[in-house]
Amino acid sequence: MADPKIPIVILDDDSGSRRSMQLLLQGRGFEVRSFAMSELLIAEVIANNPACLVTDYRMPGHDGVQLLDTLRAVGWMGKAILVTAFGSSQLTQKAMAHGFETVLDKPCKEFALINAVVEATASYREP
């Protein structure tokens, strides 16, 4: 029997970035659901408990750090990766303090995103 695909969710308001990350990770064998709005992603996380979240930092009305705080408040314990076009050492420190595994510059280099997701999901066990 084949190994089950590891479930990943992506949140990015930029459709091009969202789609390219989704296709890249699907091509590496991950089960990927992507979203443009946090409300839909939150419902998906609550219903299906994915292994990993990849989220943009700056989006209309909220940011990726706030999103992870919301997910932690409802009990989600998966791994999280922040992508941003507005990187700084202060943002990296803030993201790590809030529980992100890593912060990647946007646009993401393919190998950096793949390596970050593989590393974040290395210990994943299907619930």
Secondary structure as UniProt FT lines:
FT   STRAND          7..11
FT   HELIX           15..27
FT   TURN            28..29
FT   STRAND          31..35
FT   HELIX           38..48
FT   STRAND          52..56
FT   STRAND          58..59
FT   TURN            60..61
FT   STRAND          62..63
FT   HELIX           64..73
FT   TURN            74..75
FT   STRAND          79..84
FT   HELIX           89..97
FT   TURN            98..99
FT   STRAND          102..105
FT   HELIX           110..120
FT   TURN            121..123
//
